[in-house]
Amino acid sequence: MLGGRDISALPPARRGTAMMFQNYALFPHLNVRDNVAFSLRMKGTDSDTRKRRAHEMLELVDMTSLSDRLPAQLSGGQQQRVALARALITEPQVLLLDEPLSALDPFLRVRMRAELRRLQKELGITFVHVTHGQDEALALADEIVVMNDARIEQAGPTRDVFNAPATAFVARFLGAHNVIALPEGKIAVRSDEMQLKSPEDARMSGRITAVEYQGSHVALTARIAGDQEVTALLTDKDFFGNPKDLGEAVGLDWDTHAAHALRT
């Protein structure tokens, strides 16, 4: 069902959907303008309309100045913009993006995901964005569906899923959470909710196995009972105000509201 309409028996071209491929799949022998206009050409749209609509789409993705170039003359980010314009020219109700940022370097990936977010809001089209990148999902999504072995583990608004993972898989996949096995069951606690205390004043104690400086934060990892590793994310001010060394005993604690019980 799409927009209250059963599209299962319709041919793909009439379903109101479009897809942006992981490798962009641009035609190497066509220039940027003709790549974008290709689907309209297949529909039999006249030449003037094709050019006008292609120009509108290229303006949308800021690629009009490169409309005469071939795909091989474009950077990865530019190819991505062309592929997006080609998918949008059909005015789909739903756009499926199959890991569209995976081929980009980290800096360009951050920039392009912001562009995708802007375009989605501007156009009002539903984007179904497939990704293995947790930061990408959190940055782009209004709703997240976490899948494991073709089954839905959890679905809901992005902030709700991140703050209250339902299973250990979801907690580990989203990152930034510790999965801790207690006698009463497993819980998830965000790394930035972990508190360092003296061993005798904390819920559990362990020994520090790693300290990683991350600029504004320091990630401190300790091994606790049951051969479990727990990470506490501290501000650099808090850590360097009371630095810890490898092998040092440390207490680990958290506020009650910060722990979320996980279902098996």
Beta strands, then each sheet from edge to edge (+ up, - down):
strand 1: 17-20
strand 2: 94-98
strand 3: 126-130
strand 4: 143-148
strand 5: 151-157
strand 6: 177-182
strand 7: 185-190
strand 8: 195-197
strand 9: 204-213
strand 10: 217-224
strand 11: 228-235
strand 12: 249-253
strand 13: 259-261
sheet 1: 1+ 2+ 3+
sheet 2: 4+ 5-
sheet 3: 6+ 7- 13+
sheet 4: 8+ 12- 9+ 10- 11+
end
